[in-house]
Amino acid sequence: MSALAAVLLAELSSGDHVLLAEELYGKTHQLFVSEGARWGLSADFVDPHSRDSLETSRQESTRMLVVETISNPMLRVADIAELASWCDSHGIVLVVDHTIASPTSFRPLEAGGSYVVESLTKFANGHSDVVLGMVCGGGDGESRVDAVIRTWGLVSSPFDCWLAERGAQTLDVRSERACGTALEIARRLEADRRVTHVRYPGLASHPDYSTAAKQFADRHGSLVACSLLGGRDAVDRFVGHVPFCPSLGESTTTVSHPLSTSHRTLGQEACRRLGIEPGTIRLSIGCEPLEEAWEMIERGLSSSG
Ligand SMILES: *Cc1c(COP(=O)(O)O)cnc(C)c1O
């Protein structure tokens, strides 16, 4: 979050307007909407998949668009090159939160993004032992972001940086394993009658499959979402078999229930509009062997019925 705060402080001034993708990490939403309002910023939500939505919401004072490469938990995929070219033609700074996508598969700066921010707390460090963020971009040379980080005291702990550098050394192999396993588990879930609405950007049934296929190499991330047929009660039984964790990107497979954790402040109605149901679970696939991860999920599914 301090990476995002640094970009906000470096790029925006009182009176500026910001466009936010409608399915955004809750704290990002809070940062730009509630906190931002205290600094004289205004913000509107847009559907980043619709040019109309972007055009309708753009104002003379629009300075920034904030999107996630892959959203959580419905795993919508934003077309970063498209958005970058639209932003470029209007002098808008494009900030890409790349936490959920694999940086080993796609680099948003190369597609024209102005800044990439990432929570290293998740996959990049990968061992759930740091809380740390990263910000890249801002043009050549020393950017305003460097000055902001030092003067606002957003500097990271050296020990956390050391841990994250060590974690990042294995990011490529962890990502290869976890993304491969996630694809196979998504396929198995799609064929399973105990679940519905399987969401994974590497499945042809995904609404943004063609964007994902164009944008990513063979890695579509390690999150998989689906709905358990038995609804909320089934979720309670499922989580007895797969470690429950509202965060993501651990080295082992975990499950989260967005409606009661990450998205609870949105309320049931807004969640329903996004496609988050009482029975929706979001798996974060780890680096165990495929069959080990599947065995755990299979036990959860068996008990959910
Ligand atoms: C977790 C998360 C963040 C915030 O990361 P912290 O390391 O907790 O500050 C921001 N964006 C996304 C998409 C996340 O999943």
The ligand as an SDF file (V2000), in Angstrom:
LIG
                    3D

 15 15  0  0  0  0  0  0  0  0999 V2000
   -2.3950   -7.4840   -0.8700 C   0  0  0  0  0  0  0  0  0  0  0  0
   -2.5900   -6.5520   -1.9730 C   0  0  0  0  0  0  0  0  0  0  0  0
   -2.1870   -5.2120   -1.8750 C   0  0  0  0  0  0  0  0  0  0  0  0
   -1.5890   -4.6180   -0.6030 C   0  0  0  0  0  0  0  0  0  0  0  0
   -0.4300   -5.2370   -0.2590 O   0  0  0  0  0  0  0  0  0  0  0  0
    0.2810   -5.0540    1.1780 P   0  0  0  0  0  0  0  0  0  0  0  0
    1.5540   -5.7800    0.9830 O   0  0  0  0  0  0  0  0  0  0  0  0
   -0.6210   -5.7240    2.1760 O   0  0  0  0  0  0  0  0  0  0  0  0
    0.4090   -3.6070    1.4350 O   0  0  0  0  0  0  0  0  0  0  0  0
   -2.4010   -4.3820   -2.9600 C   0  0  0  0  0  0  0  0  0  0  0  0
   -2.9710   -4.8360   -4.0980 N   0  0  0  0  0  0  0  0  0  0  0  0
   -3.3580   -6.1210   -4.2400 C   0  0  0  0  0  0  0  0  0  0  0  0
   -3.9550   -6.5630   -5.5270 C   0  0  0  0  0  0  0  0  0  0  0  0
   -3.1840   -7.0240   -3.1910 C   0  0  0  0  0  0  0  0  0  0  0  0
   -3.5940   -8.2980   -3.3350 O   0  0  0  0  0  0  0  0  0  0  0  0
  1  2  1  0
  2  3  1  0
  2 14  2  0
  3  4  1  0
  3 10  2  0
  4  5  1  0
  5  6  1  0
  6  7  2  0
  6  8  1  0
  6  9  1  0
 10 11  1  0
 11 12  2  0
 12 13  1  0
 12 14  1  0
 14 15  1  0
M  END
$$$$
